[in-house]
Amino acid sequence: MTASPLTTPLVGKEQFLAEFERAESAFADNGRGWLQPIRREAIHRFAQMGFPTRRNEQWRHTNLAALESQAFRRAPDVSLNEEIVAFARSFLLAEPGALQIVFVNGNFAPELSSLAASDGVRVSPLAMAMLDEGELIRRHLARHARLDERPFVALNTAFLRDGAFVHIPKERRLDAPIHLLFVSTSAAEPFVTHPRNLLIADEGAEAKIVETYAGLSGAAYFTNATTELVVGPAANVEHYKLQFESPAAFHLATIQVRQERASRFASHTLSTGGLLARNDINVALAGEGCEGALHGLYLGAGKQHLDSHTLLEHASPRCSSREVYKGILDGESSAVFNGCIQVHPHAQKTDALQSNKCLLLSDAAAIHTQPQLKIYADDVKCTHGASVGRLDQSALHYLRSRGIAEAEARALMIYAFANEVIDGFRIDSLRERLGRRIVERFQRNGV
Amino acid sequence: MPLLEVKNLHVNVGGTEILKGVDLAVNEGEIHAIMGPNGSGKSTLAQTISGHPAFEVTDGDIVYGGESLLGKKPEERACAGIFLAFQYPVEIPGISNSLFMKSALNAIRRSRGLQELDAFEFLELIKEKANTVEMDEALLSRSVNSGFSGGEKKRNEILQMAVLEPRLGILDETDSGLDIDALRIVADGVNSLRAPHRAMIIVTHYQRLLNYIVPDFVHVLNGGRIVRSGGKELALELEEKGYSWLEEEALARS
């Protein structure tokens, strides 16, 4: 028996191809003709690649069957009721002067945003910025995030509509952080958003940029985000990506970074929400003498699956990179860490260091950790290490022998393990809030 | 009623019987030294009183303050006023020494219905106590015991005892690996904690710590039993004769 096509929603690749047909005429209306061939190329590439299977080496330990079998609607418009406003505000940064741009279900929410910038610093919705920053945006948008072997970047690019645009002009050094907050609400049916961010720091500029993704509990949706970040010559950018999606959410995100000569870049990621979440960070150390740092923390519980893929591409001489990823997994959660360091033939004097440490709190939790070193230069220092362990029982007993109850002792030790990463967060309100969240998360789970 | 009463205590570790019927009574205000050769069960006795899960009591009882300790968790024993200075203090990277001691002190205060100390009150207290054991304040903000020298670790144990003010302090080979200066500092710290309401058990292999901390009673543990008890002069006798006479005695008995 064949079900009627009217009642059987399309799923997987087909639904997005069909949706593209419907949406393209609307996209074409917005007067940005130069985007059209980019979108078409992207949907074409997505059609070719489709959803990756586990035969694909890059997706071997991440099963997308649940994502592929679900139908996702366009994100519903919502009016900002008290619940949504309070939820969004709970994630805003407390730092005075912080520029914060908020999106709810993919739509810019001016009521929750504070964008009063000065001295040429620009934080605004990408769609709006295209009207008057067309030239700069055209030079960078979809120029850095490659599509090959990245079906979800292709999908994001095909549906590129809005997201955050940040521009820090030459030599501007910002003290207060810039915050991009993407909130998803619950809806009658699962929906999808494709946030697209373009962040540009010109020569000698300095900024801290935070991306937060959060969903109301119970909300079922798919966030498919792509961020392109350009760190200009001698610029210094700290990027924070915090993922607190709802427990029923899918979150796939790619952050593509290009570092020009003598620039410094540090990425700090926290991945703790979602049913299935994957974060790809690809950093091209394109100019000579760059420093890149990747710090990540993933916290899994229940049946969550959290995947962290990083690529450090040493494409120029005398660059250094430091990478520390840590994970804590409880319940039946699973995680993937795949860290690739690629050193191009002429990238001599490369100095790269990578470590992944994972703490398993239950017998059913699992981690797949894999370093990948692809070194094509000969004068290179490259080290990596991975460790997987359980809570140190002698340390636990030591704490308890001083009067600290078992639950508190465990929380302290979990906090201590995570602290190496959290301590590197150089935004005070974030560091304090995250420390509390980590302790609460594992206490709530009865650890 | 003694503060601590160990009755016919039998303890297994990993299936091997280590303590084979230990009896010991400790009153408030007393200092007892437990001496004996390596492997005699001294540390086992100390760890068992503190509630280490690897030590299984198969017979007998430990009564503290009129209540059996068997079945009580280590944290419950600590809250009741038992403190063990570890022979090998554990390193815990990521937790600052002062957060650790504040968490411990406040857990104990909560259990007694006392108000918790805030960060400021605690800082004042810890600085004062660190002074008494001549501990560098910089070690307070470092991770617990991480990268501490042997002497610093032992001093840190005494500092914790000073902060937590137990009713029963047990020092497990606190003198091992200490040079003479560190030994004196540790002993001064312990002596300053001597009080009429507090008892201490000093577990040691050597007599030299007892030059600085003078015990009221000395017990010799061998083969899992206390084979001799006496006053402080017993320690001197052991120093002179070593432990080999114990073996001879044991042979003579069998």
Contacts between the chains, C-beta under 8 A, distances in Angstrom:
chain1	res1	chain2	res2	distance
A	392	B	90	7.7
A	392	B	92	7.8
A	394	B	90	5.2
A	395	B	90	5.0
A	395	B	91	7.7
A	395	B	92	4.8
A	397	B	52	6.0
A	397	B	53	7.0
A	397	B	74	6.3
A	397	B	90	7.9
A	398	B	86	6.9
A	398	B	89	7.4
A	398	B	90	4.1
A	398	B	92	7.1
A	399	B	92	7.5
A	399	B	100	7.3
A	399	B	103	7.8
A	399	B	104	7.6
A	400	B	51	7.9
A	400	B	73	6.8
A	400	B	74	4.2
A	400	B	75	4.6
A	400	B	78	7.4
A	401	B	50	5.3
A	401	B	51	7.1
A	401	B	52	7.6
A	401	B	74	4.7
A	401	B	75	7.6
A	401	B	77	7.8
A	401	B	78	5.9
A	401	B	84	5.9
A	401	B	86	7.8
A	402	B	75	7.9
A	402	B	78	5.7
A	402	B	83	7.9
A	402	B	100	7.4
A	402	B	101	7.8
A	402	B	104	3.7
A	402	B	107	7.7
A	402	B	160	6.6
A	402	B	164	6.8
A	403	B	75	5.4
A	403	B	78	3.7
A	403	B	79	5.0
A	403	B	104	5.0
A	403	B	105	7.9
A	403	B	107	4.4
A	403	B	108	4.2
A	403	B	111	7.1
A	403	B	164	7.0
A	404	B	75	6.1
A	404	B	103	5.4
A	404	B	104	5.6
A	404	B	107	5.0
A	405	B	75	5.1
A	405	B	107	6.4
A	406	B	73	7.1
A	406	B	75	6.8
A	408	B	103	6.9
A	408	B	107	6.9
A	409	B	75	7.7
A	412	B	95	5.8
A	412	B	99	7.8
A	412	B	100	7.7
A	412	B	103	6.5
A	413	B	92	7.1
A	413	B	94	7.9
A	413	B	95	7.3
A	415	B	94	7.4
A	415	B	95	7.6
A	416	B	92	6.4
A	416	B	93	6.7
A	416	B	94	2.9
A	416	B	95	4.4
A	416	B	143	7.7
A	417	B	94	6.1
A	419	B	94	4.7
A	420	B	94	6.3
